[in-house]
């Protein structure tokens, strides 16, 4: 399984609207793709003192090709909408994860 994990740091003043948007719009739209196996949403806890809140969304696929196809189509549109809505109030980075069988 291949997962795309994107972590967002969100300004304090918009974090509630970000949560609402992620739950009701971003995640709902992402779910409407047959290639997506699973989607999970997390709050990131940190020992460092920093303003704002951090969240992570993790999308899982069977293959890297499926993930890349999703990322170039639906993922690109969802991320453009997210950035347009919250402009400079969020920052994010993505990590590609491959599950290792135990």
GIBEL-V922138 format. One line per field, one symbol per residue. psi: psi as a letter, one per 20 degrees, with the letter a starting at -180 (. if undefined). A space follows every 10 residues. Layout:
psi = ???
//
This chain:
psi = qpqooppppp qgijhghggg gggifggghh hlphhpgqpq pqppqqiqoq qaqqqppppq rgrhggghgg hieggggghg gghhgjdjiq qrqqpppppp p.
//
